[in-house]
Amino acid sequence: MSRKKTYPGDTVGERDGGGRAPMTAGQIAVLVLAVLALIFIFENTQTTDIRLLVPVVSMPLWAALLAMWLIGALCGAYFVRRRRARARP
């Protein structure tokens, strides 16, 4: 007799017959956001002009917004890491 494999966070009867756990609310939210991001990318393919001090650069709108999001995420990660390091004794 073989024993059913369990995973952290599983409860009895939580897995369906296919061996996959049902999607959590967080996973559904991430999936919805990913689909919305793809729709946003495919809808905003036109080229836009961006001026950074003196040079003017032409690029797709979605690429410009993605670059700004990445810069913001990196800045946020830097400050969170710095705060955690300072909070440790």
C-alpha positions, 0 to 999 in steps of 0.5 A: 500500500503506497502512502499519498504524498503530502505538501506543506499546507495541505489538509486532508482531502484538499487535493483533487484527483489530478494531484494538484491543489486548488488555486489560492486567492493570491495565485488567482490575483497574480494570474489576473494581473499577468493577463491585464499586463499582457493586455496593456502591452498589446494595446500600447504598442505605439511609439512615444517620444521621451525626453531625459534632460537633453536627448529625445528617445523614441520607444514603445509606451509599454517599454517606457512604463516597464522601465519606470516600474523596474526603476521604482521596484529597485528603489523600493527594494533598496530602501526595504533592505536598508530598513531591515538592516538598520532594524537588526541589532 
